[in-house]
Structure formats: structure tokens, C-alpha cells
Amino acid sequence: MKKNNQSRFSGFFVLLFVVLIVLLPIALLYYNALQGARLDSTDPRRMAGFLGTGASFAADLSLLAYIFLLVPLMLYGYVAARRHLFVPQHKYAMTFVTILNWAIIAYLMAVSYSGAVPYYSQRNPNQLIIPTLHLLTGGIAQVLATVSLIRMWFEYRLPMALRYEPIKLPMRVTLGLWLITAALGIGIYIAWYGVPLQPRPEVPTLQPSPEATPQATEDASPASTPAATEETPQTATPAAAPVATEEATPAATENRSVDDDVQKAIREATRAAEDAAREATKGAEDAARNATKDAERATKRAED
């Protein structure tokens, strides 16, 4: 009987090998694709979160999903199995947890880890120890969970050699690794971003330097106005005519029209310069605000 159990349990290693053969190339290709990916500012993985920390919107959502959904479902599936409620309670609960875990890993965690490696490897490599442990425990748990799902969903379609027994040991190891991974993930969130819903100290907003706006205004408006006004007296001053005759009247009219055109051109140039100065000022203020936010996040991560 013992020999029969050992031979049937070998099917577990066969399924494990098949799952690894399929998942490893996919994981490597996906990780390489992430190296050249650029996230847009409207992406939830870059948008500001809603828990009052420096985390992104997706990170905050993932934290709440683990605390209020995934961990309770893991424990519910374990209790259902202990009470022999295998179908549909245990089966569907573990299936949902496994699939949602894979989705969160592919969408958020792989992206965060691929961005954290080059950042912390040049500053503080010790910050990567816990995320790497999180990666290992979570990866092993997901592979074991995938093998267990194949065993549950194709129980009567698999060859007899792959219907391994006992099934409790891999499932309990998977549950233990899942809970460890969830605890490490919550710890990483707090270490990187801080405790959610805690008041943060106000950081004074950096104002754009005074040299930004006046210089743009001085460079924009005087550049066009004086040049035009300096040329105005030469064109507007008529030649000396001591006697006003009928032939001098058209010349004076033409000079006045020229003066009007010059003044109009000066006003248009001045208006355009003022608009350009306002746009430059607004761009400098926006750049300063963005730099302030990036500096706050970088300071927070460096302090952690």
C-alpha cells in the first residue's frame, strides 16, 4: 500500500514539471517586455492612491483586495475542505484566489518589482531582500496552486498516473506560503509607502524661482518692442518742409498711415510676447509642482 501511494504521488512532480515548463518562458518573455515599457501618467499604476500614502492607485487597491478578499477566501477554502465541502465551496474559492493572484502579479507586482530592482540596486540593495523573498514565496505558492487546480478540475480526465495522492500536503503547503506572501506584501507596502490613512506632515510647496518668470518676460517683450520703437522716429519723421504746400499733404497722410501700421505691429508683438510669457510662467509652475511631488516620493523611499 505504501509503495502504491509513493508511485501515485509521483504524478505530482510530473504535473509540477509540466507547469514549470509552460510558465518559465512566459515569465521571462513578460519580464523582458517590462524592461522597455513606459507607463502613462493616467495608468492606475502611476496615479496617486487613495489611502494617503505615496503608493499608486493600483497598489492601494491590491492591498485592500488582499486584506478583505483574498486572505479571507484562502481561510474559507481551508475551512470548507476541513468540513469536506469540496464542491463547489473549496473548489471555487481556491480557483478564484489563484486566478486573481495571477492577475495581480502580472498587472502590478511584476511591474513594481522590475522598477524597484534598478532603483534600489544603486541606492540601498537591502531594500530588495524582502521583495525578493515575497517573490519566491508567492511564485512557489502560485505554481503549487496551479498544479492543485489542474488536479481538481481534471480529476477524472487525467491519466491514473497523474492523479497523485495524497492531495492535502501540497494544498496545505500552498496555503501556508500564500499567507506568508500576503504578510510580506503588507510589510513591503508599509515599508515603501507608510501606514495607510495616517496624517502626513505637510511639506512646503516649492515655488518657481523668481528668475523663471521675469526673465521670460524681459526676454520676450523688450526684444520686440524697443527694436520697433527705435525705428519708428526714422520712418515717422518727415523730411524738413518749411512751407506746407498741397504736394506735402499726401506725404503727411502716407506717413501717418505708416505710423499707424507700425504702432499696430508693435501692439501685436507686445501682446504675443505677453501671451508667451504667461505660458512660460504656467509651464514653469507646473514643472515645479511635478518636481515637488517626485521629490517627496523619492525622499520617502530613500528614508524608508
Residue pairs with C-beta under 8 A, 6 or more apart in sequence:
5 165
5 166
7 161
8 161
8 163
8 164
8 165
9 164
9 165
9 166
10 161
10 164
11 158
11 161
11 162
11 163
11 164
12 147
12 164
12 170
14 161
14 162
15 147
15 150
15 151
15 162
15 164
16 143
16 144
16 147
19 143
19 146
19 147
19 150
20 143
23 143
23 146
30 106
30 110
31 110
31 114
34 110
34 111
34 114
35 114
37 111
39 45
39 46
39 111
40 46
41 47
44 56
44 57
44 58
44 61
45 56
45 57
45 58
45 59
45 107
45 108
45 111
45 112
46 56
47 56
47 57
47 58
48 56
48 57
49 55
49 56
49 57
49 59
49 60
49 193
50 57
50 60
51 60
51 63
51 196
51 197
52 196
52 197
52 198
52 199
52 200
53 60
53 189
53 193
53 194
53 195
53 196
53 198
53 200
54 192
54 193
54 194
54 296
54 297
54 300
54 301
55 63
55 189
55 192
55 193
58 107
58 108
59 108
59 112
59 189
59 193
60 196
62 104
62 108
62 109
63 185
63 186
63 189
63 196
65 100
65 104
66 182
66 185
66 186
67 186
69 100
70 97
70 100
70 101
70 182
71 179
71 182
73 93
73 96
73 97
74 93
74 97
74 175
74 178
74 179
74 182
76 89
76 93
77 89
77 90
77 93
77 94
77 97
77 175
78 175
80 86
80 89
80 90
80 93
81 90
81 171
91 152
91 153
94 145
94 148
94 149
94 152
94 171
95 149
95 152
95 153
97 145
97 178
98 142
98 145
98 146
98 149
101 138
101 142
101 145
101 178
102 142
105 138
105 142
109 135
109 138
113 131
113 135
116 127
116 128
116 131
117 128
119 301
120 127
120 128
121 128
123 302
124 302
127 191
127 304
130 184
130 187
130 188
130 191
131 188
133 184
134 181
134 184
134 185
134 188
137 177
137 180
137 181
137 184
138 177
138 178
138 181
138 185
140 177
141 174
141 177
141 178
141 181
144 170
144 173
144 174
144 177
145 174
145 178
147 170
148 167
148 170
148 171
148 174
150 158
151 158
151 162
151 163
151 164
151 167
155 163
191 304
192 301
192 304
193 300
194 200
194 300
194 304
203 292
203 296
205 289
205 292
206 288
206 289
206 291
206 292
206 295
207 288
208 281
208 284
208 285
208 287
208 288
212 280
212 281
212 284
213 277
213 280
213 281
213 284
216 276
216 277
216 280
216 281
216 284
217 273
217 274
217 277
220 273
220 274
220 276
220 277
220 280
221 270
221 273
221 274
221 277
223 273
224 266
224 269
224 270
224 272
224 273
225 266
225 269
225 270
225 273
228 262
228 265
228 266
228 269
229 266
231 262
232 259
232 262
232 263
232 266
235 255
235 258
235 259
235 262
236 255
236 258
236 259
236 262
238 251
238 252
238 255
241 248
